[in-house]
């Protein structure tokens, strides 16, 4: 038996016509495909929530050195490979709107509180719904802070290995989803998440054989760099 996998465009879906990851271009193309969710990464730098993955410049953002050491005067002029300025969370919130769920992954320190304020302000000013957002992180301390500041926001608990107590770490955080690595996944991990009332989301799955295996295990959603291909796979299963 196979089931439909929630299609989550990983880092905006950079495999969509090879757009830079975490770029507005990639996000817009994924939205046009009709994906279920967009996933992005954020860092809090110089008073702004920037949308990027790496802790150092060089791979996606030109330059060198730690991201957190860069002055605002420099960062505001740096561009991605497609010519875009590095997006802010504000840019992404307005781009996505209510067209898909937005999964915001906290990558760096001190993001939780400014992130909560940014989402609450955006929803207040634009009539948005908090149900459209999920915040995930490997930093469970920040998820705990977020839970107390904005308990209405969904929380996704990220892990890379297989914890000794499986998904129990989600209980204290009143999580919505347990986001696990495809490299460390077994049926017991998926089953324990479901037994606790959690969604089982898996990163990063980019191949049809992987999607087929995840679907057969009962996984609810997959983060993928190739959302168009995953959506085609889902369509094949329906037919």
C-alpha positions in Angstrom: 0.0 0.0 0.0 1.2 3.5 -0.8 -0.1 6.8 0.3 0.2 10.4 -0.8 3.2 12.3 0.6 2.8 15.9 1.6 5.1 17.7 -0.9 7.4 20.1 1.0 9.7 22.2 -1.2 13.0 21.9 0.7 14.9 25.3 0.9 12.2 26.6 -1.4 12.7 23.9 -4.0 16.0 24.6 -5.7 15.5 21.7 -8.0 12.7 23.7 -9.7 14.5 24.7 -12.9 17.7 25.0 -10.9 16.8 28.2 -9.0 19.1 29.1 -6.1 18.0 27.5 -2.8 16.1 29.8 -0.4 15.5 32.3 -3.2 12.2 34.0 -4.0 12.6 32.7 -7.5 12.6 29.1 -6.3 9.7 29.7 -3.9 7.5 31.3 -6.6 8.1 28.4 -9.0 7.3 25.9 -6.2 4.1 27.8 -5.4 3.1 27.8 -9.1 3.5 24.0 -9.1 0.9 23.8 -6.2 3.2 22.3 -3.5 1.7 21.7 -0.1 4.4 23.5 1.8 7.5 25.6 1.4 10.5 25.1 3.7 13.1 27.9 4.3 16.0 28.5 6.7 16.5 31.6 8.8 19.3 33.4 10.7 18.9 36.5 12.9 21.6 38.8 11.7 22.0 42.5 12.6 18.4 42.8 13.6 17.0 41.1 10.5 15.8 37.6 9.9 17.6 36.5 6.7 16.6 33.5 4.6 19.6 31.4 4.0 21.0 28.0 5.1 24.7 28.2 5.7 26.5 29.7 8.7 29.3 30.9 6.4 29.4 32.9 3.2 30.8 31.3 0.0 28.4 28.6 -1.2 25.2 30.5 -1.8 26.1 34.0 -0.7 29.3 35.4 -2.2 32.1 36.3 0.2 33.8 34.5 3.1 33.6 34.3 6.8 30.8 33.6 9.3 27.4 35.0 8.4 26.9 36.3 11.9 30.1 38.4 11.7 28.9 40.4 8.6 27.7 44.0 9.0 24.3 45.0 7.7 26.0 47.4 5.3 27.6 44.5 3.5 24.8 41.9 3.7 22.2 44.3 2.2 24.2 44.4 -1.0 25.1 40.8 -1.5 23.2 38.9 -4.2 22.4 35.2 -5.0 23.6 33.6 -8.2 20.3 34.7 -9.9 20.9 38.3 -9.0 18.4 38.4 -6.1 19.3 40.1 -2.9 19.4 37.7 0.0 15.7 37.5 1.0 14.4 38.4 4.4 11.6 36.6 6.2 9.4 39.6 5.5 9.9 39.0 1.7 9.0 35.4 2.0 6.0 35.9 4.2 4.5 38.2 1.5 5.5 36.0 -1.3 3.9 32.8 0.1 0.9 34.4 1.7 -1.7 31.7 2.2 -0.8 29.7 -1.0 1.0 27.0 1.0 2.1 26.1 4.5 5.4 27.8 5.4 7.9 25.7 7.4 10.5 28.0 8.8 13.6 26.3 10.1 15.6 28.1 12.8 19.3 27.7 11.9 21.1 30.2 14.1 20.9 31.5 17.7 18.4 34.0 19.1 15.9 33.6 16.4 12.8 32.3 18.3 11.5 35.6 19.8 12.0 37.9 16.8 10.6 35.1 14.6 7.4 34.9 16.7 7.0 38.7 16.7 7.5 38.8 12.9 4.8 36.1 12.2 2.3 37.6 14.8 2.8 41.1 13.3 2.4 39.8 9.7 -0.8 37.9 10.6 -2.2 41.0 12.4 -1.4 43.4 9.6 -2.5 41.1 6.7 -5.3 39.1 8.2 -3.2 35.9 7.9 -3.8 32.7 9.9 -1.2 31.2 12.2 -2.2 27.8 11.0 -0.3 28.6 7.8 3.1 28.4 9.7 5.2 25.7 11.3 8.6 26.5 12.9 11.1 23.7 13.1 14.6 23.4 14.5 17.3 21.1 15.8 17.6 23.6 18.6 14.8 22.4 20.9 15.5 25.1 23.4 14.4 27.7 20.9 11.3 25.7 20.1 10.6 25.7 23.8 10.9 29.6 23.9 8.7 29.8 20.8 6.0 27.6 22.4 5.7 30.0 25.4 5.7 33.2 23.3 3.4 31.9 20.5 1.8 28.6 21.5 -0.6 28.7 18.5 2.3 28.3 16.1 2.9 24.7 15.0 6.3 23.3 16.0 8.4 20.7 14.1 11.0 18.8 16.1 14.1 18.1 14.0 16.4 15.2 14.7 19.2 13.6 12.7 19.7 10.2 14.3 17.3 7.8 16.1 16.8 9.1 19.7 16.9 6.4 22.4 13.3 7.3 23.3 12.2 7.8 19.7 9.7 10.8 19.5 9.3 11.4 23.2 11.3 14.6 22.9 8.2 16.1 21.1 6.0 15.7 24.1 7.4 18.6 26.2 7.3 20.8 23.1 3.7 19.9 22.2 4.9 19.5 18.7 2.9 19.1 15.5 5.5 17.1 13.5 8.5 14.9 14.1 11.0 15.8 11.3 13.5 13.0 10.8 16.4 12.2 8.5 16.0 9.7 5.7 19.5 8.4 6.6 18.2 7.4 10.1 14.7 6.1 9.7 12.9 2.9 10.7 9.3 1.8 11.1 9.4 2.1 14.9 10.4 5.8 14.6 7.4 6.5 12.3 5.0 4.4 14.4 6.0 6.1 17.6 5.5 9.5 16.1 2.0 8.5 15.0 1.2 6.9 18.4 2.0 10.3 20.0 -0.4 12.1 17.5 2.5 13.6 15.5 3.0 14.0 11.7 5.9 12.1 10.4 7.9 14.3 8.0 11.2 13.1 6.5 14.1 15.0 4.9 15.6 15.1 2.3 14.0 12.6 -0.2 14.8 13.2 -3.9 14.2 9.9 -5.7 11.2 7.8 -6.6 12.4 4.7 -4.8 12.7 6.8 -1.7 9.2 8.3 -2.0 7.8 4.8 -2.5 9.5 3.5 0.6 8.5 6.4 2.7 4.9 6.1 1.5 4.8 2.4 2.3 6.1 3.1 5.8 3.2 5.5 6.5 5.3 8.7 6.4 3.1 11.8 6.1 5.3 14.2 4.2 8.7 14.5 2.5 11.1 17.4 2.1 12.4 17.4 -1.4 14.6 19.5 -3.7 12.4 18.3 -6.6 8.8 19.2 -5.9 7.6 18.7 -9.4 8.8 15.2 -9.5 7.3 14.3 -6.1 4.0 15.8 -7.2 4.1 13.6 -10.4 4.9 10.6 -8.2 1.8 11.4 -6.1 -0.3 11.7 -9.2 1.0 8.3 -10.4 -0.1 6.7 -7.1 -3.6 8.1 -7.4 -4.0 6.7 -10.9 
